[in-house]
Amino acid sequence: MTAPTPPAASAGPAGSAVRELAARIYVELVGRVMLTSAENKPNPVDLAKYCYKLADAFESIERDAQKDALAKMAKYDVKVDDMTNWKK
């Protein structure tokens, strides 16, 4: 019997990107937080939820930045005459 696929992983390429980023963040945070000698360590489940929130926020900001960059690029109108002037 196979394990069910998590909802984020079955959400397509965007969902798997968020899942992969969340996993990387989780591994890094576990290494930093859980392996210390501090007495009050966070719950691993809460830490995983936080990592998903961070990854989702990062992906959202990245999508917005790409939309802004595409909008700026669409405004440029380069013509052949412009390029010949660059050689001078």
Helices and strands as residue ranges (DSSP letters): G 9-11, H 13-29, I 30-34, H 44-74, H 80-86
